[in-house]
Amino acid sequence: MDCTKALELLSASLDNELDRASEALVQNHIRICTRCRTEYELEKLTRDAVRRTFKRVRVPADLSAVIAARLESELEPAESPSFFRAFISKPLAKTALSMSVAVAVFLLFVVTIPSTNARHTHAVPNDGNIIHETYSSFDGMMNGTAPQFTSSDPNAVKEFLASNANFPANVPPLKRCRLMGASYSKDHNEPVAHIVYKFGNDVVYVYETRFSSIMNGGGLNLPPEVQREMARNGWYVENHVPNCTLIVWKGDTATVCCALAEMNKQRLVSALAP
Amino acid sequence: MDERTNSKHREFEHEAVPHMEILYNYAVRMTGSRDDANDLLQETFLKAYRFWDKYEKGTNIRAWLFRIMKNSYINRYRKETKEPDTVDYDKIQNYYSSIRDDSADANDLQEKIFGGLLEDEVAQALESLPEDFRTVVILCDIEGLSYEEIAEFVDCPVGTVRSRIHRGRKMLRGKLFEFARKRGYVTND
């Protein structure tokens, strides 16, 4: 084998792509030819440097969620993007919106969560974090605290809250849910509205307070990482327990809402569709 | 939703979605940016979904998806970059002559070029390769595909893949040598 032929086959030899006969010829040649051997070794070093430098990366979960959602919206154009738009006060960045839809829809056909009948109560500190307040109010309500005002009319509920809570609470008109009623309370000296809906047989509870109440100085608070997440995506979701989901978003009247329900994320998102 | 759409969706999920990772990796390496890779991956899967009925069942699905991505990449980025389409091989060839003449001892040479190599330099070197060469190097050395599968991906004979890999690595080496020279490990005389 001459140098020209050997050089042509060097890469293939290095990558184990040659048949046995050609491989033997190449190896014989580089044993006797310093120049081709140098080439071979340098190519190997180059290849190894590339292999060493670039590790394969995983597809970020939010990206696969976005793709799943976009495929889904191809499927059902009528149902597509505007999901949370009516819900969230400021216009969302395109990606943020598609993210919200994404997470929702992704879960719709990727995640299946076994249902359980056991009720989970939440041990949370009484620290003014409205997420904690939401969990404990929810537990109180599930253990029998009835709403102060019972009505399925959003305007009546709104009026009740306006006259008591002293802030323009927002009663989201959730067309897939039945409005059950609402309560008003003071939480760490800040006015809070509690709104109760039913989605099928499940309770959807919404904790709502003024946005200013959670900002610096207010008695209530929302962890900075949650606020960042909301700024980025328009909402924040957590479900430590698969069958219990909490979603936080900014209401359209300078309020902040936390919805909590004993259902998976997908189901709660679909319950909250305006 | 009618049954046909539904089954198309399931089929797509089953056949195409599992290959997201290899495509994402390719996109990251081609664009050199996670954000661009995000866009490219989304565009690819959306197109693939729309043209799903054009996919011939039983053929290499990864190659099919790859070609969609490659086209999207070209449409999106090629006009924006000033990348020359032709490579000055003479110049590259000269590097090697100079390397060779500089140092008769391969070990010494290896140490000089590869000893102090930084990750960032390798990344830059890879990015500097013309598309066709970058593509085969990525598919071979990062994705670990066989020459045959690469040939299917890029739609050319195995022999072409082989020579592109060889030349791609040579160009890389030239770049790495340049970095070494800048660092002062290798002198140019």
Chai-1 contact restraints between the chains, C-beta under 6 A:
chainA,res_idxA,chainB,res_idxB,connection_type,confidence,min_distance_angstrom,max_distance_angstrom,comment,restraint_id
A,S11,B,R162,contact,1.0,0.0,6.0,A-B,restraint_1
A,S11,B,I165,contact,1.0,0.0,6.0,A-B,restraint_2
A,S11,B,H166,contact,1.0,0.0,6.0,A-B,restraint_3
A,A12,B,R162,contact,1.0,0.0,6.0,A-B,restraint_4
A,E17,B,Y147,contact,1.0,0.0,6.0,A-B,restraint_5
A,T38,B,A106,contact,1.0,0.0,6.0,A-B,restraint_6
A,E41,B,A106,contact,1.0,0.0,6.0,A-B,restraint_7
A,L42,B,R173,contact,1.0,0.0,6.0,A-B,restraint_8
A,E43,B,R169,contact,1.0,0.0,6.0,A-B,restraint_9
A,L45,B,Q110,contact,1.0,0.0,6.0,A-B,restraint_10
A,L45,B,F114,contact,1.0,0.0,6.0,A-B,restraint_11
A,T46,B,R169,contact,1.0,0.0,6.0,A-B,restraint_12
A,T46,B,L172,contact,1.0,0.0,6.0,A-B,restraint_13
A,T46,B,R173,contact,1.0,0.0,6.0,A-B,restraint_14
A,R47,B,D141,contact,1.0,0.0,6.0,A-B,restraint_15
A,A49,B,L117,contact,1.0,0.0,6.0,A-B,restraint_16
A,A49,B,V122,contact,1.0,0.0,6.0,A-B,restraint_17
A,V50,B,D141,contact,1.0,0.0,6.0,A-B,restraint_18
A,R51,B,D141,contact,1.0,0.0,6.0,A-B,restraint_19
A,T53,B,E119,contact,1.0,0.0,6.0,A-B,restraint_20
A,T53,B,V122,contact,1.0,0.0,6.0,A-B,restraint_21
A,F54,B,I142,contact,1.0,0.0,6.0,A-B,restraint_22
A,R56,B,N25,contact,1.0,0.0,6.0,A-B,restraint_23
A,V59,B,M20,contact,1.0,0.0,6.0,A-B,restraint_24
A,V59,B,E21,contact,1.0,0.0,6.0,A-B,restraint_25
A,V59,B,Y24,contact,1.0,0.0,6.0,A-B,restraint_26
A,L63,B,N38,contact,1.0,0.0,6.0,A-B,restraint_27
A,I67,B,Q42,contact,1.0,0.0,6.0,A-B,restraint_28
A,I67,B,F45,contact,1.0,0.0,6.0,A-B,restraint_29
A,R70,B,L46,contact,1.0,0.0,6.0,A-B,restraint_30
A,L71,B,Y49,contact,1.0,0.0,6.0,A-B,restraint_31
A,E74,B,Y49,contact,1.0,0.0,6.0,A-B,restraint_32
A,L75,B,H9,contact,1.0,0.0,6.0,A-B,restraint_33
